[in-house]
């Protein structure tokens, strides 16, 4: 369920960015400024968008790393718990008949 939720969130984010870029392009095409001023504005907006995309990428990578670390921690904990139970079972099976009950 979480994977689906993340996919929907990602799709919405990209849709929002695409809409913003489209709106900005239309605004620049219909702008009453000279070509030089419009190019400067476009350059600035593209730079801002690139910075925003880099920030988004860094956050996504950081969250992915956090997710991987949490998953690794949980798997290692589960493996250790299983190994402990297996070790206890093997120890009980190999112990002398009275030793398992403290005799």
C-alpha positions, -999 to 999 in steps of 0.1 A, spaced: 0 0 0 28 24 8 45 18 -26 12 27 -43 9 58 -21 44 69 -30 38 63 -67 7 85 -65 26 112 -47 54 111 -72 29 114 -101 12 143 -85 45 161 -79 56 156 -115 21 168 -127 24 199 -106 59 206 -119 48 201 -155 18 224 -150 41 251 -135 65 248 -164 37 250 -190 22 280 -173 55 298 -171 62 291 -208 28 305 -218 33 336 -196 67 342 -212 53 339 -247 26 364 -239 48 388 -218 51 424 -229 89 426 -222 116 428 -247 133 396 -258 164 403 -237 144 408 -205 123 377 -212 155 356 -218 169 368 -185 137 359 -167 136 325 -184 172 319 -175 165 328 -139 134 306 -137 152 276 -153 180 280 -128 155 281 -99 137 250 -114 170 232 -117 178 240 -81 144 228 -70 148 196 -89 182 190 -74 167 196 -39 139 171 -47 165 146 -59 185 150 -27 155 146 -5 144 115 -25 178 99 -22 180 107 15 145 92 21 155 61 0 187 57 21 166 60 53 142 34 41 170 11 31 187 15 65 154 9 83 147 -22 62 182 -35 68 179 -29 106 146 -48 106 159 -77 86 190 -80 107 169 -79 139 146 -106 125 175 -127 114 192 -124 148 159 -133 165 156 -164 143 192 -174 148 188 -170 186 157 -192 186 174 -218 164 205 -217 186 184 -222 217 166 -251 202 198 -267 190 214 -262 225 184 -278 241 185 -308 218 222 -314 223 222 -309 261 223 -339 284 188 -352 294 187 -335 328 207 -303 319 179 -286 300 158 -285 332 185 -274 356 190 -309 371 
